[in-house]
Amino acid sequence: EEMLSANNPDGTIPRTNNGIEQFFRKIRRNVRKRCGNIVTGNVLSQTGVQLALFQNMANPEYVKIAFGDKEISAVFAERIKPAMTEDITEKRMIERVEKGTEMLLKDELSEYPYKDEMFETTKSAKT
């Protein structure tokens, strides 16, 4: 396939957006495989930028630039750790999940969960 290109001192630049369009088609195809055709548009409109960044993870050059010599998981752990404000134990997490499950089964959850009563219930579940 022959492409139009513009020559300049820094090199040859394609004069089409074909590369970008191919990249977008690849993202769209991957979303469609995972979520189905109906949901694809919604997913892309809500998370388009993040999907593009995630898609770049398959490119070793991008990973090297973004993460250096470190493992990706180590870099994410470094970034997430300061954002975690509460030190929650596994036992405490299980207690909260059980309390929430119990509330669901007893139909104690309101249709409008952001009432003051709900905040009080969740606050008491934390203690």
N, C-alpha and C positions, 0 to 999 in steps of 0.2 A: 504494500500500500504506500502510495506516494503522498507526502504531506507538504503543505505550503510552509515555508519557513522564512524568517527574517534574519539576515546576517547582521551582527553588530560586533564591536570590539571584544565583548565578553564571550562570544560564541554564537551558535545558531539557536534560535528560539522558535518553537513551532507557532504558527499563526492561527492555530485552531485551539479549541478547548476540548479536543477529543480525549486527551489524557484524563482530564478532570471528569468528563462525562463517563468514561470507562470506570473510573474509581467510584463514582456515584452509583452506577449500575451494579457494581459488585456489592456495595453496601446494601442496596435495595434488594438484591437477590438473596443475600444472607438473611436479611430481616424477614423476607417473605417465606423462606424455608422454615425459620423458627416460629413465626407467629401467624402465618396465613396471609392471604392477599387482602382481606378486609381491614386488618389491623395495621398493615404496613405503612399507610399514609400517616396515621396517628403517631406511630412509633417514631417515624422519621421527623415529623414536625416537633415532637417533644424532646427528642434526644439526638438530633442530627449531628451536632458538633461533637458530642461525646462519642458517637458511633464512628465518626471519621477518625478521631484520635485512637480509639480502640482498634480500628482496622489497621492503623499504622503499626501496631505492635507486631504484625507479621513481617515488617521490613526491618532486617537486622541493622541497617544503617541508622534508621530512625531510633531504634532502641538504644544503640550505642550513643547517639547524640543526647537523647533524653535522660538516660539512666547511667551513662558512663560505664565503668567496669563493675558496678554493683549489680546484685541480683534485683530484679524488678520487685519482688516481694519485700526485700529489705528496704528499698526506697519508699514503698508505700507504707510500710510499718513505721518508718521514721516520720513521715508526714502525718499519719493518723494519730500517733501516740499523743502529741500535744493537744489535739482536738478532743481527746477523751477526757471528760471532766469528772466522771464518776467511776470509782473503782468498784465494779460489781463482781461478786463471786459467782461461781457456777451454781451454788446452792441457792443464792438469792435470785438468780435468773430463773431457776426452775420454780421457785416459790411464786414468782410473778406470773409465769406462764400458767401454772396450775390455778392461781387465783382468777386470771382472765378466762381460762377455760371453764371454771366453775360458774363465773358470771354469765358466760355465753349459754351454758347448759340450763341455767336457772332462768334464762331470759331476763336478766337484770340489767342488760345494757339498753340504754335509751336510744331511740331513733336519732336523737339530737345529742351526740356524745359530748358536746362542748358546754353543757350546763355546769353550773357551780357544783351540783351534787356529784357529777361524774368526777370532777377534779378532786373533790373530797374523798371519794371512794378510791381513786387511784393513789392519792396521797397516803391513805390509811393502809393500802396494800403494800406500799413501799416500806412502812415501818413495822 
